[in-house]
Amino acid sequence: MIFQNPLHEVAIIGAGPAGTTLALALLQAGLKPVIIDKAAFPRPKVCAGGLTIKALQFLPRDIGTILADEISRVNLSFNLNRGFTKSYPQPLLHTVDRRRFDAFLAERVQAAGGEFRQGERLESLTKTPGGAWRLETSRGSLRARVIVGADGARSAVARGAGLQPVDFWHLGLQAEVPRKLIRTAVFDRTIWLDMGSMPDGYAWGFPRGDLLLIGVGGPLSRGRELKGYQARVLSHLGLDNRSLPLAAHLIPHRVTPRPVCRDQVLLVGDAAGLADFWTGEGIFFALMSAALAARQIVGFFQGEADALAGYQSLIDREITPELTSAYQFSKIFNYLGPLAFRCLERYDYPWEVFCRVMRGDRSFLEVKSRFRPDILLHKLLVRSARNRPIA
Ligand SMILES: Cc1cc2nc3c(=O)[nH]c(=O)nc-3n(C[C@H](O)[C@H](O)[C@H](O)COP(=O)(O)OP(=O)(O)OC[C@H]3O[C@@H](n4cnc5c(N)ncnc54)[C@H](O)[C@@H]3O)c2cc1C
């Protein structure tokens, strides 16, 4: 007699925010997913930990207990030169420690009765003649009817299923710096962003409790330039870059409707290339894609034959156009360079629109569809006339 591994309904590979929030949604719907991660939790994750207000809608209500700084201001500089600060009357984002944040969600999965297998790496997957998938892991093998790749930027599930969802790769380099080493108040409720130093690249400083996360991101093909940029950023902040350990990670971007599912395999979050090209934001899209995947997987187990294939249309309708719009705005912003920067400094209107997008009151897609350069110019001129002191 041939011994068969038990057949799981759903196997989720990766317990980052995409994988765990998907597992929670499936558990709530009465399914019993197994979730597998190669790391033992809590585990580190290279990330600035910026959690926008719009991302909170997908998270457990008591997420507030692990949020660090509340951010409502952005300090902007151009090519590491002079800067200015813009404020918004409401919070734009919170910072989180990804080690804590991801462990918090993984604990929720376990508390809800989910099977969480830590320290187990997916090595390969093959379709069995019966239609299920067989997974080989560092600890053995298992079978599942539906596989979800929530395994991040270098997804083994995407590779195993022959899916290539990513258009561009960015590389992020980041150092964690004790806050006391930087003698400036610029980081109070404030993040710092530098633009214009390299094409499609930018630098950030995010406060998180006693730490500052100082990083640079840009095209993977410019890796060397990025290292030089990070060194310049650290010395700009008065830090010795040789003494600070740097961590690096890929950021995957999709701006075209590439495949994210086939044959009962779905990709979510970074595995599907869902990080914003302009802002680098990936957590919101990881959570949103997990919510969309959950809806389709539940439909599949309720007998809707086309539910899993429908995930592709949902991603192409609800997420890809937003990522494409952000990419296009980023290209315009880069092209205009110092002019765009001066506009942002001088006028509040583009800043306010950007804040609304961060909070989820608007999307880049809506902004693009309403974009009328003539009306924008008119608004800017009227506001500039109002701001001008009367002689
Ligand atoms: C430097 C940097 C800064 C960033 N800053 C921000 C920010 O401020 N705000 C924001 O919204 N986004 C940010 N991002 C993007 C964000 O980190 C990701 O978009 C987000 O983590 C994606 O979540 P995920 O669940 O899809 O994948 P991940 O969080 O990457 O989780 C994937 C999980 O899969 C596991 N895994 C991988 N391979 C296997 C395998 N073979 N077998 C088993 N398990 C596996 C990993 O251990 C990991 O736990 C940043 C990214 C970088 C690189």
The ligand as an SDF file (V2000), in Angstrom:
LIG
                    3D

 53 58  0  0  0  0  0  0  0  0999 V2000
   14.2420   48.1330    2.3520 C   0  0  0  0  0  0  0  0  0  0  0  0
   12.7520   47.9660    2.2450 C   0  0  0  0  0  0  0  0  0  0  0  0
   11.8990   48.8760    2.8650 C   0  0  0  0  0  0  0  0  0  0  0  0
   10.5000   48.7120    2.7650 C   0  0  0  0  0  0  0  0  0  0  0  0
    9.6960   49.6030    3.4170 N   0  0  0  0  0  0  0  0  0  0  0  0
    8.3530   49.4480    3.3440 C   0  0  0  0  0  0  0  0  0  0  0  0
    7.4830   50.3380    4.0580 C   0  0  0  0  0  0  0  0  0  0  0  0
    7.9260   51.2220    4.7830 O   0  0  0  0  0  0  0  0  0  0  0  0
    6.1350   50.1640    3.9320 N   0  0  0  0  0  0  0  0  0  0  0  0
    5.6090   49.1730    3.1220 C   0  0  0  0  0  0  0  0  0  0  0  0
    4.3710   49.0880    3.0150 O   0  0  0  0  0  0  0  0  0  0  0  0
    6.4070   48.3090    2.4680 N   0  0  0  0  0  0  0  0  0  0  0  0
    7.7560   48.4140    2.5680 C   0  0  0  0  0  0  0  0  0  0  0  0
    8.5640   47.5090    1.9240 N   0  0  0  0  0  0  0  0  0  0  0  0
    7.9310   46.3980    1.1880 C   0  0  0  0  0  0  0  0  0  0  0  0
    7.4100   45.3450    2.1710 C   0  0  0  0  0  0  0  0  0  0  0  0
    8.4380   44.9370    3.0400 O   0  0  0  0  0  0  0  0  0  0  0  0
    6.8720   44.1260    1.4140 C   0  0  0  0  0  0  0  0  0  0  0  0
    6.0730   44.5790    0.3380 O   0  0  0  0  0  0  0  0  0  0  0  0
    6.0480   43.2160    2.3220 C   0  0  0  0  0  0  0  0  0  0  0  0
    6.8500   42.6530    3.3270 O   0  0  0  0  0  0  0  0  0  0  0  0
    5.4040   42.0930    1.4940 C   0  0  0  0  0  0  0  0  0  0  0  0
    4.7690   41.1710    2.3640 O   0  0  0  0  0  0  0  0  0  0  0  0
    4.6180   39.6410    1.9420 P   0  0  0  0  0  0  0  0  0  0  0  0
    3.8190   38.9980    3.0050 O   0  0  0  0  0  0  0  0  0  0  0  0
    4.1410   39.5640    0.5410 O   0  0  0  0  0  0  0  0  0  0  0  0
    6.1090   39.0550    1.9140 O   0  0  0  0  0  0  0  0  0  0  0  0
    7.2170   38.9970    3.0520 P   0  0  0  0  0  0  0  0  0  0  0  0
    6.9300   39.9540    4.1280 O   0  0  0  0  0  0  0  0  0  0  0  0
    8.5260   39.1070    2.3380 O   0  0  0  0  0  0  0  0  0  0  0  0
    7.0760   37.5320    3.6650 O   0  0  0  0  0  0  0  0  0  0  0  0
    7.4540   36.4010    2.9170 C   0  0  0  0  0  0  0  0  0  0  0  0
    7.6630   35.2430    3.8740 C   0  0  0  0  0  0  0  0  0  0  0  0
    7.9080   34.0710    3.0930 O   0  0  0  0  0  0  0  0  0  0  0  0
    8.9020   33.2890    3.7050 C   0  0  0  0  0  0  0  0  0  0  0  0
    9.5280   32.4690    2.6580 N   0  0  0  0  0  0  0  0  0  0  0  0
   10.2580   32.8830    1.5970 C   0  0  0  0  0  0  0  0  0  0  0  0
   10.6430   31.8330    0.8530 N   0  0  0  0  0  0  0  0  0  0  0  0
   10.1530   30.7260    1.4520 C   0  0  0  0  0  0  0  0  0  0  0  0
   10.2190   29.3390    1.1640 C   0  0  0  0  0  0  0  0  0  0  0  0
   10.8770   28.8470    0.0840 N   0  0  0  0  0  0  0  0  0  0  0  0
    9.6190   28.4610    2.0080 N   0  0  0  0  0  0  0  0  0  0  0  0
    8.9440   28.9150    3.1130 C   0  0  0  0  0  0  0  0  0  0  0  0
    8.8550   30.2280    3.4290 N   0  0  0  0  0  0  0  0  0  0  0  0
    9.4370   31.1210    2.6080 C   0  0  0  0  0  0  0  0  0  0  0  0
    9.8490   34.3250    4.3290 C   0  0  0  0  0  0  0  0  0  0  0  0
   10.5890   33.7670    5.4060 O   0  0  0  0  0  0  0  0  0  0  0  0
    8.8720   35.3990    4.7790 C   0  0  0  0  0  0  0  0  0  0  0  0
    8.4820   35.2260    6.1340 O   0  0  0  0  0  0  0  0  0  0  0  0
    9.9590   47.6250    2.0190 C   0  0  0  0  0  0  0  0  0  0  0  0
   10.8110   46.7110    1.4000 C   0  0  0  0  0  0  0  0  0  0  0  0
   12.1980   46.8640    1.5200 C   0  0  0  0  0  0  0  0  0  0  0  0
   13.1050   45.8480    0.8650 C   0  0  0  0  0  0  0  0  0  0  0  0
  1  2  1  0
  2  3  1  0
  2 52  2  0
  3  4  2  0
  4  5  1  0
  4 50  1  0
  5  6  2  0
  6  7  1  0
  6 13  1  0
  7  8  2  0
  7  9  1  0
  9 10  1  0
 10 11  2  0
 10 12  1  0
 12 13  2  0
 13 14  1  0
 14 15  1  0
 14 50  1  0
 15 16  1  0
 16 17  1  0
 16 18  1  0
 18 19  1  0
 18 20  1  0
 20 21  1  0
 20 22  1  0
 22 23  1  0
 23 24  1  0
 24 25  2  0
 24 26  1  0
 24 27  1  0
 27 28  1  0
 28 29  2  0
 28 30  1  0
 28 31  1  0
 31 32  1  0
 32 33  1  0
 33 34  1  0
 33 48  1  0
 34 35  1  0
 35 36  1  0
 35 46  1  0
 36 37  1  0
 36 45  1  0
 37 38  2  0
 38 39  1  0
 39 40  1  0
 39 45  2  0
 40 41  1  0
 40 42  2  0
 42 43  1  0
 43 44  2  0
 44 45  1  0
 46 47  1  0
 46 48  1  0
 48 49  1  0
 50 51  2  0
 51 52  1  0
 52 53  1  0
M  END
$$$$
